[in-house]
Amino acid sequence: MTARTLLRGGCVLTLGVKTPNFAQADVLIDDGRVAEVGPGLRARDAELVDATDTIVMPGFVDTHRHVWKSLFRNLGESASAGPASAADLGEHYRPEDVYASTLIGLLGAVEAGITTVVDWSDIPRDDASTDAALQAHADAGLRTVFVHASRRAAADHEDHATRQLLLRLAGAAGPSTTIALGFELGRTDRDRNAGDKSLARELGSRLHVHAGSQPSGSIARLAEQGILDADVTLVHCTELDDADLDALAASGASVSLAPSSEMASGLGSPPIQQLIDRDIRPGLAVDDEQVSPGDLFAQMRALNSLQHATVFDRKLAGKAGIPRLLSTRDVIRSATAEGARVAGLGGVTGSIEPGKQADIIMLRTDRPNIFPINDPIGAVVWGMDTSNVDWVFVAGRPLMRNGALEANVEQARNLATTAHHRVATAAGLAVGAAPGGEW
């Protein structure tokens, strides 16, 4: 496409602070950024894309995903069955397997209308595997955050090695990839947590903290150590007490929730209402496709349904001070604008506003699964799915056009098939049948 593209005549959900939504309007993309939004725009030298019968909106932001696990999607209860569980697969990956899994995972995200993925890279790796993952990020074309997940003991020489690695990764990453540092709460000690935060601050990197099943008070202790601030993203947070929640709210740190994965994998119910009560607006995530759908349509519905159930349970129990129900406007922002903020990219993406990157999707509104449209935002949150995704742009470049990926999908499938067979065989993982031997 040319450097300028005009999306004409769609229902435009900007989800921006200063730019309103439009029942019908145009979006002008210039050199990868949103240039203008409004009805009747003219641009003679722009390539025209007919947006009639579509909703034009910001691409979804997946704030936490283990992309390397994409080879073993939808394992469900089989994820922990057999001689090797899915958690043990990482040690069997070669660099080419990392590339194949990451590429097919990110292409699947694009096909679901996701334009930004935060990739928590905790696979056992060497430099070649890390480089393979970054190459897949570049080849997939979407916007990414590559989180180097720390698995280190407390040692000064490890600090130096990690600093050098992060600097190397930042130099090797493509223009649409940001490098961040991550650690898993409860598996590293206090000095290591503080060291990771100091290192992230020194390098200007965001810190992501995997806070799944941890003792109550763990988040409050992080705050006491000075680790929590606006440049920290906490993931999951399923076991928080009031002290944790209050510390989190006071710190300005962000939260990523993966409601489907958290409930299916036994982490517990995400603390949606407790966060909202303290005006903490979470981003949404897929987390692990072994037990979770790989799209944010499903995550939006899980978030909305769980919060509504919480409110109705309180009402049925006769409790006072019943909170309001989440609106579809709240939920769609968790999947877009709030997600971008949680990923550390709030000034870059997450809304369609002049000056921001043109990370935009077009969703078809004329399909029988959603027609007629009574409320555009309600349609996206409650009714649409991946079949409605028509066009996907990242920085103005089309990654999906008229419902088809602009990628060599056959090659990606072949690479994934080869890698899947090799890793499953090496791990002794039985894939394709239920634990009892039946489909």
Wavefront OBJ file of the C-alpha trace (Angstrom):
o trace
v 0.000 0.000 0.000
v 1.027 3.628 -0.381
v 2.275 5.693 2.544
v -1.243 7.140 2.828
v -4.392 5.069 3.250
v -7.970 6.270 3.655
v -10.467 4.024 5.430
v -13.778 5.385 4.213
v -17.311 5.155 5.530
v -17.072 2.856 8.542
v -18.503 3.120 12.039
v -15.424 4.475 13.826
v -14.840 3.633 17.491
v -11.808 5.741 18.336
v -11.995 4.900 22.062
v -9.902 8.014 22.529
v -9.920 10.694 25.183
v -10.096 13.672 22.819
v -11.473 12.111 19.635
v -15.141 11.021 19.693
v -16.668 7.903 18.216
v -18.512 8.308 14.905
v -21.516 6.460 13.514
v -19.879 6.956 10.116
v -16.542 8.554 9.359
v -13.195 8.153 7.656
v -9.703 7.505 9.017
v -6.643 8.836 7.184
v -3.372 6.980 7.774
v -0.174 8.787 6.833
v 3.269 7.215 7.162
v 2.050 4.641 9.666
v 0.209 7.060 11.939
v -3.334 8.286 12.301
v -3.455 11.661 10.536
v -7.156 12.587 10.646
v -10.450 11.144 11.825
v -13.833 12.470 10.749
v -16.522 12.419 8.061
v -15.846 13.435 4.472
v -12.040 13.341 4.539
v -10.236 13.825 1.231
v -6.827 12.543 0.246
v -6.274 12.247 -3.489
v -2.968 10.419 -3.202
v -4.170 7.880 -0.622
v -5.121 4.286 -1.290
v -8.825 3.880 -0.601
v -10.206 1.054 1.555
v -13.982 0.764 1.622
v -15.013 0.478 5.277
v -18.740 0.265 4.587
v -20.447 -2.320 6.809
v -17.530 -2.478 9.202
v -16.585 -1.210 12.629
v -13.208 0.537 12.502
v -11.526 0.445 15.901
v -8.142 0.127 17.611
v -6.562 -3.305 17.420
v -6.776 -5.446 20.530
v -3.859 -5.480 22.984
v -2.955 -8.840 24.552
v -1.079 -7.879 27.711
v 0.414 -11.298 28.577
v 0.940 -14.448 26.518
v 3.405 -17.351 26.564
v 3.708 -17.422 22.783
v 6.247 -20.246 22.727
v 3.501 -22.653 23.867
v 1.484 -22.107 20.671
v 2.524 -25.497 19.277
v 0.423 -27.150 21.977
v -2.776 -25.145 21.849
v -6.024 -26.450 23.284
v -4.529 -29.340 25.243
v -6.949 -28.744 28.099
v -6.720 -31.468 30.730
v -4.058 -33.212 28.624
v -1.684 -30.360 29.497
v -0.793 -32.139 32.741
v -1.181 -35.744 31.574
v 1.297 -38.305 30.315
v 4.995 -38.859 30.940
v 5.760 -35.205 30.192
v 3.430 -32.357 30.946
v 3.158 -29.283 28.767
v 5.114 -27.382 31.407
v 8.132 -29.606 30.705
v 8.186 -29.089 26.952
v 10.437 -26.047 26.847
v 13.697 -27.929 27.372
v 13.044 -29.873 24.165
v 12.745 -26.818 21.895
v 15.462 -26.074 19.402
v 15.797 -22.524 18.008
v 13.871 -23.518 14.886
v 11.040 -24.813 17.101
v 10.958 -21.527 19.017
v 10.711 -19.670 15.721
v 7.923 -21.874 14.381
v 5.871 -21.747 17.573
v 6.277 -18.002 17.998
v 5.442 -17.270 14.366
v 2.278 -19.398 14.248
v 1.186 -17.983 17.602
v 1.611 -14.370 16.526
v -0.080 -14.961 13.168
v -2.998 -16.463 15.077
v -3.133 -13.312 17.173
v -3.263 -11.129 14.053
v -6.090 -13.245 12.640
v -7.989 -12.582 15.892
v -7.643 -8.806 15.484
v -4.822 -8.465 18.023
v -2.271 -5.862 16.967
v -0.091 -5.879 20.107
v 1.147 -8.918 22.069
v 3.199 -8.907 25.258
v 5.239 -12.103 24.919
v 6.400 -13.509 28.259
v 9.446 -15.514 27.168
v 10.158 -17.977 29.978
v 11.261 -20.889 27.825
v 14.684 -22.350 28.714
v 16.840 -20.735 26.096
v 20.193 -19.753 24.712
v 21.044 -16.783 22.536
v 20.065 -18.654 19.373
v 16.579 -19.399 20.713
v 16.069 -15.812 21.827
v 17.172 -14.545 18.426
v 14.776 -16.992 16.764
v 11.872 -15.661 18.825
v 12.756 -12.062 17.965
v 12.983 -12.976 14.276
v 9.481 -14.446 14.458
v 8.272 -11.210 16.064
v 9.716 -9.229 13.168
v 8.370 -11.602 10.519
v 4.847 -11.661 11.967
v 4.705 -7.881 11.682
v 2.564 -6.950 14.670
v 3.580 -4.750 17.616
v 5.156 -6.704 20.468
v 6.737 -6.460 23.876
v 9.321 -9.186 24.434
v 9.587 -9.907 28.161
v 12.839 -11.568 29.135
v 11.620 -13.630 32.087
v 14.316 -13.873 34.747
v 15.282 -17.297 36.115
v 18.385 -16.259 38.001
v 19.995 -16.701 41.372
v 21.157 -13.649 43.279
v 24.673 -12.984 42.068
v 26.452 -9.840 40.914
v 27.804 -11.475 37.781
v 24.246 -12.443 36.806
v 23.217 -8.787 37.010
v 25.966 -7.900 34.563
v 25.044 -10.765 32.237
v 21.373 -9.781 32.220
v 22.244 -6.133 31.581
v 24.342 -7.120 28.594
v 21.634 -9.465 27.323
v 18.900 -6.827 27.539
v 21.099 -4.318 25.742
v 21.793 -6.879 23.031
v 18.102 -7.719 22.698
v 17.187 -4.053 22.419
v 19.678 -3.710 19.577
v 18.469 -6.869 17.836
v 14.738 -6.192 18.147
v 12.834 -4.783 15.216
v 11.263 -1.305 15.266
v 7.906 -2.645 16.478
v 9.307 -4.675 19.386
v 10.051 -3.341 22.875
v 12.211 -5.249 25.357
v 11.096 -5.644 28.994
v 12.255 -7.597 32.041
v 10.138 -10.034 34.028
v 10.322 -12.199 37.123
v 7.990 -14.622 38.837
v 6.947 -13.552 42.321
v 7.770 -16.124 44.961
v 10.614 -17.776 43.042
v 13.208 -15.090 43.591
v 14.307 -13.444 46.815
v 13.963 -9.880 48.017
v 17.426 -8.791 46.860
v 16.833 -10.258 43.422
v 13.465 -8.489 43.093
v 15.054 -5.177 44.006
v 17.943 -5.864 41.641
v 15.588 -6.566 38.748
v 13.701 -3.348 39.414
v 16.925 -1.355 39.615
v 18.158 -2.883 36.376
v 14.867 -2.221 34.575
v 14.880 1.391 35.772
v 18.499 1.851 34.687
v 17.749 0.565 31.178
v 14.407 2.342 30.845
v 12.611 -0.995 30.543
v 9.247 -1.930 31.962
v 9.153 -4.597 34.684
v 6.535 -7.368 34.455
v 5.858 -9.443 37.580
v 4.150 -12.827 37.284
v 2.007 -12.801 40.430
v -0.090 -15.946 40.233
v -0.541 -18.077 43.348
v 1.461 -16.277 46.016
v 0.894 -15.783 49.743
v -1.285 -12.866 50.787
v 0.801 -9.805 51.512
v 3.347 -10.464 48.744
v 2.291 -7.428 46.715
v 2.289 -5.217 49.808
v 5.867 -6.347 50.526
v 6.902 -5.436 46.973
v 5.507 -1.964 47.589
v 7.432 -1.707 50.872
v 10.606 -2.599 48.971
v 9.982 0.291 46.564
v 9.529 -2.042 43.601
v 5.983 -1.062 42.608
v 5.453 2.058 40.517
v 3.871 3.154 37.245
v 6.486 1.224 35.211
v 5.466 -2.150 36.666
v 2.838 -4.557 35.331
v 1.518 -7.289 37.636
v 0.090 -10.370 35.950
v -2.832 -12.474 37.304
v -2.976 -11.290 40.955
v -5.539 -13.947 41.900
v -4.732 -14.105 45.629
v -4.652 -10.561 46.993
v -5.771 -9.376 50.400
v -6.888 -5.824 51.211
v -3.345 -4.734 52.081
v -2.104 -5.968 48.687
v -4.905 -4.230 46.837
v -4.428 -0.953 48.703
v -0.679 -1.027 48.063
v -1.274 -1.766 44.417
v -3.722 1.120 44.064
v -1.355 3.556 45.793
v 1.630 2.519 43.658
v 0.199 3.296 40.230
v 1.279 -0.134 38.957
v -0.819 -1.826 36.270
v -2.567 -5.192 36.223
v -3.000 -7.752 33.450
v -5.824 -10.273 33.844
v -6.277 -13.465 31.824
v -9.727 -14.538 33.061
v -10.159 -17.664 30.919
v -6.707 -19.066 31.660
v -6.752 -18.156 35.343
v -10.009 -19.993 35.968
v -9.214 -22.983 33.716
v -5.707 -23.573 35.064
v -6.564 -23.371 38.750
v -5.032 -19.996 39.578
v -8.412 -18.856 40.870
v -10.946 -16.202 40.002
v -9.411 -12.925 38.860
v -10.095 -10.128 41.372
v -12.052 -8.003 38.925
v -14.403 -6.308 41.359
v -11.731 -5.714 43.999
v -9.615 -3.932 41.380
v -12.501 -1.863 40.047
v -13.465 -0.863 43.597
v -10.034 0.803 43.831
v -10.228 2.329 40.347
v -7.600 -0.071 38.980
v -8.490 -0.743 35.348
v -6.908 -3.998 34.134
v -5.760 -4.964 30.678
v -6.759 -8.328 29.224
v -4.616 -11.274 28.215
v -4.753 -14.733 26.671
v -1.857 -16.077 28.796
v -1.684 -19.757 27.799
v -3.446 -21.137 24.729
v -3.161 -24.644 26.142
v -6.188 -23.864 28.326
v -7.508 -20.565 26.966
v -8.961 -19.230 23.694
v -6.399 -17.251 21.735
v -8.560 -14.166 21.165
v -9.716 -11.208 23.223
v -13.372 -11.559 22.245
v -13.461 -14.530 24.629
v -11.544 -12.636 27.316
v -13.921 -9.667 27.146
v -16.912 -11.939 27.632
v -15.229 -13.775 30.505
v -14.391 -10.489 32.226
v -17.903 -9.124 31.788
v -19.670 -12.338 32.811
v -17.551 -12.882 35.925
v -18.004 -9.305 37.140
v -21.749 -9.456 36.533
v -21.967 -12.772 38.413
v -20.071 -11.242 41.349
v -22.491 -8.316 41.506
v -25.579 -10.537 41.264
v -24.226 -12.887 43.964
v -23.842 -9.949 46.322
v -27.335 -8.771 45.480
v -28.864 -12.214 46.079
v -27.041 -12.419 49.411
v -28.717 -9.188 50.479
v -25.478 -7.284 50.840
v -25.422 -3.494 50.867
v -23.377 -1.251 48.618
v -23.885 -3.251 45.429
v -21.381 -2.037 42.792
v -22.504 -1.115 39.328
v -22.273 -3.568 36.485
v -19.354 -3.181 34.122
v -20.505 -1.578 30.895
v -19.483 -2.782 27.463
v -17.589 0.541 27.187
v -15.507 -0.406 30.221
v -14.797 -3.858 28.824
v -13.792 -2.827 25.311
v -11.338 -0.324 26.783
v -9.722 -3.116 28.815
v -9.019 -4.868 25.528
v -7.657 -1.742 23.820
v -6.764 1.568 25.486
v -6.285 0.188 29.002
v -4.393 -2.770 27.604
v -1.987 -0.439 25.809
v -1.372 1.447 29.049
v -0.793 -1.808 30.939
v 1.734 -2.853 28.277
v 3.551 0.469 28.624
v 2.399 1.628 25.181
v -0.427 3.983 26.100
v 1.108 6.859 24.160
v 1.672 4.676 21.110
v -1.424 2.590 20.482
v -4.785 1.559 21.958
v -6.954 4.294 20.414
v -7.500 5.938 17.035
v -6.287 9.481 17.584
v -4.133 11.784 15.443
v -0.451 11.151 16.060
v -0.838 7.606 17.357
v 0.349 4.561 15.476
v -2.260 3.282 13.035
v -2.867 -0.076 14.754
v -6.406 -0.530 13.484
v -8.835 -3.350 12.788
v -11.981 -3.482 10.677
v -14.737 -5.826 11.877
v -17.547 -6.858 9.539
v -21.039 -5.919 10.692
v -22.986 -7.526 7.824
v -22.385 -11.146 8.815
v -25.391 -13.139 10.078
v -23.688 -13.818 13.424
v -23.970 -10.137 14.372
v -26.502 -8.458 12.068
v -28.370 -6.193 12.734
v -26.167 -3.919 14.812
v -28.130 -2.337 17.650
v -25.109 -0.996 19.531
v -21.616 -1.136 17.947
v -19.671 -1.524 21.191
v -22.124 -4.086 22.540
v -21.807 -5.981 19.263
v -18.010 -6.186 19.595
v -18.052 -7.200 23.257
v -20.983 -9.642 23.332
v -21.534 -10.879 19.801
v -18.481 -10.821 17.555
v -15.734 -13.379 17.177
v -12.678 -13.887 14.993
v -14.828 -14.543 11.919
v -15.737 -10.839 11.896
v -12.115 -9.688 11.555
v -11.693 -8.315 8.012
v -8.662 -5.990 7.920
v -5.791 -5.608 10.387
v -3.289 -2.752 10.196
v -0.171 -2.305 12.306
v 1.598 1.025 11.852
v -0.546 1.456 8.761
v 0.662 -1.754 7.147
v -2.060 -4.317 6.339
v -1.346 -7.678 7.994
v -4.803 -8.973 7.080
v -6.806 -7.953 4.017
v -10.400 -8.916 3.261
v -10.293 -11.705 5.833
v -7.000 -13.244 4.659
v -3.584 -12.946 6.289
v -0.893 -11.158 4.298
v 1.597 -13.873 5.172
v 2.895 -17.179 3.877
v 0.476 -19.197 5.988
v 1.280 -22.530 4.343
v 4.963 -22.138 5.164
v 4.148 -21.175 8.749
v 1.912 -24.245 9.107
v 4.594 -26.526 7.687
v 7.190 -25.172 10.103
v 4.776 -25.597 13.008
v 3.894 -29.157 11.946
v 7.552 -30.176 11.865
v 8.331 -28.502 15.186
v 5.211 -29.905 16.862
v 6.072 -33.468 15.882
v 9.706 -33.188 16.904
v 9.084 -31.573 20.321
v 6.163 -33.843 21.227
v 8.186 -36.924 20.296
v 11.244 -35.759 22.227
v 9.117 -34.986 25.294
v 7.120 -38.217 25.159
v 3.908 -36.215 25.115
v 0.874 -38.025 23.737
v -1.030 -35.448 21.676
v -4.253 -36.223 19.886
v -6.145 -38.327 22.399
v -7.681 -37.755 25.804
v -5.845 -39.138 28.883
v -7.995 -42.241 28.772
v -7.032 -42.925 25.160
v -10.272 -41.628 23.629
v -10.980 -38.463 21.701
l 1 2 3 4 5 6 7 8 9 10 11 12 13 14 15 16 17 18 19 20 21 22 23 24 25 26 27 28 29 30 31 32 33 34 35 36 37 38 39 40 41 42 43 44 45 46 47 48 49 50 51 52 53 54 55 56 57 58 59 60 61 62 63 64 65 66 67 68 69 70 71 72 73 74 75 76 77 78 79 80 81 82 83 84 85 86 87 88 89 90 91 92 93 94 95 96 97 98 99 100 101 102 103 104 105 106 107 108 109 110 111 112 113 114 115 116 117 118 119 120 121 122 123 124 125 126 127 128 129 130 131 132 133 134 135 136 137 138 139 140 141 142 143 144 145 146 147 148 149 150 151 152 153 154 155 156 157 158 159 160 161 162 163 164 165 166 167 168 169 170 171 172 173 174 175 176 177 178 179 180 181 182 183 184 185 186 187 188 189 190 191 192 193 194 195 196 197 198 199 200 201 202 203 204 205 206 207 208 209 210 211 212 213 214 215 216 217 218 219 220 221 222 223 224 225 226 227 228 229 230 231 232 233 234 235 236 237 238 239 240 241 242 243 244 245 246 247 248 249 250 251 252 253 254 255 256 257 258 259 260 261 262 263 264 265 266 267 268 269 270 271 272 273 274 275 276 277 278 279 280 281 282 283 284 285 286 287 288 289 290 291 292 293 294 295 296 297 298 299 300 301 302 303 304 305 306 307 308 309 310 311 312 313 314 315 316 317 318 319 320 321 322 323 324 325 326 327 328 329 330 331 332 333 334 335 336 337 338 339 340 341 342 343 344 345 346 347 348 349 350 351 352 353 354 355 356 357 358 359 360 361 362 363 364 365 366 367 368 369 370 371 372 373 374 375 376 377 378 379 380 381 382 383 384 385 386 387 388 389 390 391 392 393 394 395 396 397 398 399 400 401 402 403 404 405 406 407 408 409 410 411 412 413 414 415 416 417 418 419 420 421 422 423 424 425 426 427 428 429 430 431 432 433 434 435 436 437 438 439
